[in-house]
Amino acid sequence: MTPEKKEHFRVEAVRLKAEGITNKEISIRLGISKSFVAWLFNPEKHEIALERSRIRQRERAKLIKSLDPLPMDDETRRRRAEIEALIDAIPQDTRSKTARLAGDPLPGRSALDQRRAAAQKPRKDNIIEFRRAS
């Protein structure tokens, strides 16, 4: 709003107030809010109230930022660490889209992969040790 328009509203509000009309009626006649009518009569008081409101908003914002939004107890932290360890133990999914759609198991999880891994590991009972005679 331009300063000229504010001055026009102030002059009209003072004239209507001199006639004995209430602030509510002045706001209706001029088509402005009641808070603007109050500002027209006493802009300094209104600025002080606005500054107090700004200070409260800044303090509230600082308080909200300083609080931990999700405080956790020790048990929750322990469970979360266990879950993360279990998730890390899952092998990376390197299957193609087709293999995923067809339902193929993860690499290293199929029965065939497990048999191959078992065959590659030497068993203690199958190992024959040869020692050199000294």
ABEGO torsion letter per residue (X at the ends): XBAAAAAAAAAAAAAAAAAGBBAAAAAAAAGBBAAAAAAAABAAAAAAAAAAAAAAAAAAAAAAAABBABBBBAAAAAAAAAAAAAAAABBBBABBAAAAAAGBBBBGABAAAAAAAAAABBBAAABBBBBBBX
